[in-house]
């Protein structure tokens, strides 16, 4: 499934690059200026337990870095989440993820590895949702994240808001699975 998702993401990047070429622009912002009638929604790819995925499929990391490099200007963004960052954040990942955040971590080395600052290792346990965000090389912001208790209620509210503005869902980045027998 991870291989299928990666191939689909690469195909989506090629589709977006082709669309931009057809309109003579280099990035998503240029497309909005040049052809506002063409709607190319941003795509957020969430990978939970990133460390486990890298451990199980080491080649996936290199391909994912390519998606991150090409995807920025195409409106494709990655959110990589892991509870155990130790050793999985490569130099390539660091170079292509300017914005990084860490909730409370147990180890200062992990905190420095993720955001370049030891503060996440010293966040109080008594304040769930406290986090440190790396905005740039020497710029960090400590903040309180909101807790979403009922995800289904949030999804319902977002869908209702989209219906009010007549927003339609974009095409999924990959097609349905092939049947077991063709």
Helices and strands as residue ranges (DSSP letters): H 2-22, H 28-34, E 43-47, H 50-56, H 58-71, G 72-74, E 76-80, H 91-95, E 100-103, H 108-115, G 118-122, E 130-136, E 139-144, H 151-164
